[in-house]
Amino acid sequence: DHDRRGGPVVILYDHADFRGGAIVLRPGESVENLARWDFDDGRRSNDRISSIRVVGGAEVRVFTDANFRGEALRVTDDIRDLGHFDRSGPR
C-alpha cells in the first residue's frame, strides 16, 4: 500500500493494473512536467503513466503535455489501463 498516512491520494503507476513503479500525489501537490520525476523504483516517468489509482475521494487533472497544456482529463475513479480508456469511459 502506497498510502501509509491515510487521507486522499492519487497514485500514478508505470504499468496497467496498478503495477510497477509509482508516484504518490497528495492534495495540493502538482507535477508540471513528468520529465523531472521518477517512479519510486527509479525508472523515468515521462510518457509512461499506464494506470491511476484514486484513494479517499481524491481527484486529479491529467494533461497530455507538460506545463498543464494539451488535452485534459479529470480523474475521480481508478483507471486500470490508460491505453484502453477514452473520455467516454473504459472501452
C-alpha positions as CSV (number, residue, x, y, z in Angstrom):
1,D,0.0,0.0,0.0
2,H,1.5,3.3,-1.1
3,D,-0.6,5.5,1.3
4,R,0.7,4.9,4.8
5,R,-0.6,8.3,6.2
6,G,-4.3,7.9,5.2
7,G,-6.3,10.5,3.5
8,P,-6.8,11.3,-0.1
9,V,-4.1,10.5,-2.6
10,V,-3.6,9.8,-6.3
11,I,-1.1,7.2,-7.3
12,L,0.3,7.2,-10.9
13,Y,1.7,3.8,-12.0
14,D,4.2,2.7,-14.6
15,H,2.1,-0.3,-15.7
16,A,-1.5,-1.2,-16.2
17,D,-3.5,-2.8,-13.3
18,F,-1.7,-0.6,-10.7
19,R,1.7,-2.3,-11.1
20,G,5.3,-1.2,-11.4
21,G,6.8,2.0,-10.1
22,A,4.5,4.6,-8.5
23,I,4.3,8.3,-7.9
24,V,2.1,9.3,-4.9
25,L,0.5,12.7,-5.1
26,R,-1.2,14.3,-2.0
27,P,-3.8,17.1,-2.0
28,G,-2.3,20.4,-3.2
29,E,0.7,18.7,-5.0
30,S,1.2,19.2,-8.7
31,V,3.7,18.0,-11.3
32,E,4.2,20.4,-14.1
33,N,6.5,18.2,-16.1
34,L,6.9,14.4,-15.6
35,A,10.3,14.6,-17.3
36,R,11.6,15.8,-14.0
37,W,10.1,13.0,-11.9
38,D,11.0,9.3,-11.5
39,F,8.9,6.5,-10.2
40,D,9.7,5.2,-6.7
41,D,11.7,2.3,-8.3
42,G,14.0,4.9,-10.0
43,R,12.6,4.5,-13.6
44,R,11.8,7.6,-15.6
45,S,8.1,8.5,-15.6
46,N,7.7,10.8,-18.6
47,D,5.1,9.4,-21.1
48,R,5.0,6.2,-19.0
49,I,1.9,6.5,-16.8
50,S,-0.3,3.5,-17.6
51,S,-2.8,3.4,-14.7
52,I,-4.1,5.8,-12.0
53,R,-5.5,4.9,-8.6
54,V,-7.7,7.4,-6.8
55,V,-7.9,6.9,-3.0
56,G,-10.1,8.6,-0.3
57,G,-12.2,10.9,-2.6
58,A,-9.2,12.5,-4.3
59,E,-9.3,13.8,-7.8
60,V,-6.7,14.8,-10.3
61,R,-6.5,16.5,-13.6
62,V,-4.0,15.0,-16.1
63,F,-2.8,16.7,-19.2
64,T,-1.2,15.3,-22.4
65,D,1.6,17.9,-22.4
66,A,3.9,19.5,-19.9
67,N,3.0,22.7,-18.1
68,F,-0.7,21.8,-17.8
69,R,-1.2,22.1,-21.6
70,G,-2.9,19.9,-24.2
71,E,-5.9,17.7,-23.6
72,A,-7.0,17.5,-20.0
73,L,-8.9,14.7,-18.2
74,R,-10.4,15.0,-14.8
75,V,-9.9,11.7,-13.0
76,T,-12.1,10.8,-9.9
77,D,-12.1,7.0,-10.2
78,D,-9.4,4.4,-10.7
79,I,-8.2,3.8,-14.3
80,R,-6.7,0.3,-14.7
81,D,-5.3,0.9,-18.2
82,L,-4.9,4.3,-19.8
83,G,-4.2,2.5,-23.1
84,H,-7.9,1.3,-23.1
85,F,-9.6,4.5,-21.9
86,D,-11.2,7.5,-23.5
87,R,-13.3,10.4,-22.3
88,S,-16.5,8.3,-22.6
89,G,-15.0,5.7,-20.1
90,P,-13.3,2.3,-20.4
91,R,-13.6,0.6,-23.7
